Amino acid sequence: MKGSILFEAIVFLSGALICVPIAKKLGLSSVLGYLLAGILIGPYVLGFVGEEGEDILHFAEFGVVMMLFLIGLEIEPKNFWGMRKTIVGMGGVQVLGTMLVSYLVFSLIGMDWEVALTISMVIALSSTAIALQTIKEKRLLNTTYGASSFSILLFQDIIVIVMLAVIPLLANTEHTSAADNHGVESVSLLDSLPIGLQALSVILSVVLVVLAGRYLIVPLLRSVAATRVRELLTASALLIVLGISFLMELVGLSPALGAFLGGVVLATSEFKHELESTLEPFKGLLLGLFFMAVGASINFIVIQEYPLTITGLVIGVIIVKGFVLFVVGSIFKMKMDCLLYTSPSPRD
């Protein structure tokens, strides 16, 4: 019974129904409730979920894609274009500043520059899913620092493409050959092409998403709406998000970034609200499943073996990123009183 799909569904749903309300009563984010649920049902506590949690995690990542698509629907193209300076400015300073500080720290403790640079790139990134879900849950996305946080997260999703291209160049030749011998396959159809053609293909893919949104997807949705069959609109919405995500994966881009772009393109269409209402339940369930799968995949054996090292690293990362974000806020003249903003109550 333990390997049954029905049993796993009952376990995940029960974990969410128990832990999330407790987290909310304690004034915590629902994300922490989902993570706690995943930890409890995971292999290191109750053991209801084992290695299959990794497979569930890959499936549930689609909830992150849907979240970015729905956020894109809320941002019209002209408003998105107006955010370009904030995205590149604040996002660029945050990523480069975090990388620089981290690189200096790792260099001082004697790491090779390739290793120090690689780890620095990782530290510069954040979890878009966790941060955005928390911001939206507290209804802070339209505040000054909420919008700034979103801009930084969006830049991170863009710059990770460059990082993924740079990391293989930093790898040792022997290590690279060993990886090839172990049958590691390309994740993109463009990996074998020259850098110039890869860049051109990426640009063409983005253009294709924009054109498809204007001249293909909207007419398709009009045809579906004419049938007056509700489930067809649901199927069409899922097809749009899946199709855009698949195209982005083929060219090596982030599916979530592609979904966000598709949402921005469709933000001015007459089907904006129908798409939002159709996809919102799927997004919520898949995101909850994603966070629980993350919690279930935490390796507590490693934490138990190196508690001081891991605790020190976590505190160090928080200090470095907090310092850099404070500098970013100072550079862009953000006021400290915006941090005192409290989210409105549900009755407001």
N, C-alpha and C positions, 0 to 999 in steps of 0.2 A: 504493500500500500504506500510505502514511503516514496516510491518513485512515480506514483500516479500523478497525472496532471491535475486531477480534481483535488487530491490531497494537498499539493503545492499551492493551488489557488486558495483553498481554505486557510492554509497556514499564513500566506501573505495577507489576505484580507483580514483575518483575525488579528494579526500583529498590528496592522494599521488601525483597526477599530479600537484597540486597547491602548496603544502607545501615543497616538496623535492627540486624542482628547486630553490625556494626562499632560502632555507637553504644552498644550494650549492653556490648560488650567494653571500651569506654573508660569505662564507668561512667556513661554519660549516659542520659537518658530516651529511650524509643522515639519520643516525639514529635519530638525533634531528628533522629532517624534518618529519620523520614518526611519532615520538612521538607527535609532535605538531599537525599533522593531526589527530591523534587519540584523542587528547585533544579537538580539535575543534568539531569533529563529535560526541564526547561522550555525556553522559547524563547531564553533568554539564555546557555545553556551548550551542551548537546548538541542542543537543538532538536527533540526527539522529540514534544513537546507544544507546540502553539501556542495560538491563540485558543480552541480547543475546551476548554481547561482551565477557562475560566470556567463553561461549561455543566456540566462534571463537578463543579465546586465546588458549584453549586446542588444537584445531585443528592446529593452526598456529605454535605451538611449534615444529611441525614436521620439520619446516624449520631449527631450531637449530640442529636437528638430522642430516639433510642433510648437513649442513655446516661442522659439525665435520667429517662426512664421507668423504667429498671432501678434507678436510684438511689432513685426514689420507691417502688419495690417493697420496698426494704430499710427503709423508714421507715414505721412504723405511724402511723395518724392521731393517736393520743394523744401519741406522741412528737413528731410534727410540730407539734402544737399547743403542746407544751411548749417548742419552739424559737422561738416567736414573738417573745419578748423579745430573744433573741440576734440573730435575723434583722433585726428592725426597729432594735434598739439598735446593734449593731456595724455592720450594713450601712448604717444611716442616717448614723452618725457618719463612717464611711469615705467615703461618697459626698459628703456635704455638706462634710466637711473637705477632701477633694481638690479639689472644685469651688471652694471658697473660696480656698485657697492658689493654685491655678492662675489663678483670675480676677484675684487681686491682682497676680500676676506679669505677666499679659498686659496688664492695665490700666497698669502702670508703664512698659511699653515702648510705650505709645501706641495700643493697639488700641481700636476702637469697642467699647462695652460689649456690643452684641449678638453680635459676633464672639467676644469674650473669653468670654462666657457659653456660647456654643455649643461652642467648643473645650474649655472646662472640663468640660462634661458628657461629652464624648467621653473625655477623659483619666480621668474618674472611673470609667469602665467597664473591665472586663477580659474576656479570652477565657475563658468558662466551659469550653469544650471542652478547651483546652490545660491549664488549671489543674486541672480535675477529673480528667482523664486521668492527669496526672502524680501527683496525690495518690493515686488509686486504684491506680496501677501500683506505687507504693512502699508500698501498704497503710497509709496514714496517715489514712484517712478517719475512723477511730474514735478518733484521738488528739485532744487538746484543741484544738491549733491547726488540725488537719485539719477538725474539725467547725466551728470558727470560720470558716475559709476558705470552707467550703461555705455557711455562713449568709450571709456577705458576698456571695458570687457569686449566691446565690438572690435576695437583695434587689436586686442590680443588674439581674437579669432582670425583676424586678417594676417597678422604678423607670424602666426604659427606656421603658415604656409612656407614662408621664407626660412623659418627655423628648421622645418622638416627637410628642406633642400640643403641646408648648411651642415646639419649633423652628420650625414654620410661622408662629407668632405673632411670632417674632423676625425673620423674613425681611422684606426690603425689598419694598414693594408692587410696584415695577417689576420686581424679580427674580421675584416670584411670578407676575406676569402673563406674563413671558417664558417661565417654565416651563410655564404652562398652554398657551401658544401652541405649545409644542413637543410637545404631545400626551402629557403626563405623566398617567397614569391613576391613579385611586385604588387603593390597595392593600387597602382595607377597604370592605365594603358599607355600613358605618355612617358613612362620612366626611361624607355629606350630611345626616346627622341632627343635631339640636341636641345640645349637650354632655350635657345631662341624660339624654336617651334613649340616647346612646352608653354612658354609665356604667351605666345600667340594663340594657342589652343585654349588657354585659360580665359583670355580676353574674349575670344569668340564665344565661349560657353556662357560668359556673363551676358554678352550681347544677345545671345540666343534666348536666355531666360527673360530678358527685358522685352524682346520682340514677341516671344510666345505669350507673355502675359497680356500684351496689348491686342494681338491679332489672332490668337488661337484659344487661349484659356477663356477669355470673356465670351466669345461666340459659343464656345462649348457649354459654358454654364447657362447661357440663354436658351440653348436647345434643350438642356436638361430641365431647366425651370419650366419650359413649355409643356413638358410631360406631366407636371404636377405630381410626380412621384417622389416623396420625401427621401426615401432611401437612396435614390439615384444621386441626389445632391450630396448626400453623405459620402457615397462611393466616389463621386467626382472630386470632392475636397481632399479625400485621402489620396486619390490618384495624383492630384496636383502636387501635394507635398512629397509623396514618394518619388514621382518622376523627377522633380527638381533635385531632390537629395541624391538620387541615383546618378544623375548627370554630373553633379558636383564631385561625387566619389570617383567617377570615371576619369576625371581630369585632375584628381589629386587635391581638390579643395574640400573644405569642411562642409558636410551636408547641412549643418545648422546655419552656416553663413549663407549658403545658397538658398535655404528656405527663408531666411530673413529677407534676402534680396527679392525673392518671389513675393513675399508679403508686402513689401514696399511698393512693388509694381502694381499689385492689385488693390492697394489702399484707396484708390480713387474710383474703383469700380462700384457698380450698383449692388454687387453681391458681397460686399465687405462684411456686413452684419450677419448675413446667412452663413458665411464661412466661419466667422467667429463663434456663433452659437452652435454650429455643427461640430467643430473641432475641439472646443473647450473641454467637454467631458473626457474625450480621448486623451487630451493633453494632461489633464489632472491625474487620471488614473495611471498613465504611463510614467509620469514624473514621480508619483508616489512609489511605483514599482521600481523605478530607477534608483531612488534614494535607499530603498530597503535592500536592493541588490548590492549597492555600494557598502552598506552597513554589514551585510552578510559576508562580503569578500574581504573585510579587514582581517589581517593576519595577526592575531593576538599572541601567537607563539613568538614572533619576531619582537613584538612590543615587550613581552615578558623577559626575553633574553637580553634586550638592550634598552631598558626603561630610561636610564639617565641620558643616554645618547639621543634617543628619539625625543624625549621631553626637551632637551637642550636645543635640538634642531628646530622643533616646532616653535619654541619661544624665540629663537634667533630669527626665523623667517618672519614671524609676526612683528618683531622689532624693526627689521630691515624694511619690510613693506610698509609698515606704519610710518616710519621716518620718511621714506620716499614719497608716500602719498601726502604727508604734511607739507613737504617741499613743493609738490605739484600744486596743492591748493594755494600755497603762498605765492607761487609764480603766477598763477592765473587769478589771483586776488579774490579768492573765495573767502567769505566771512566765517568766523568761528561760530557765530550765533546760528548759522544754518544747521549746525550739528545738534542744536537744542530743539530742533523741530520734532514734534511728536505727531504720530499718525492720528488721523481723526477716528473717533469711535464709530462703530457700525451704525449707530443711531444718527450720526451727523449727516 
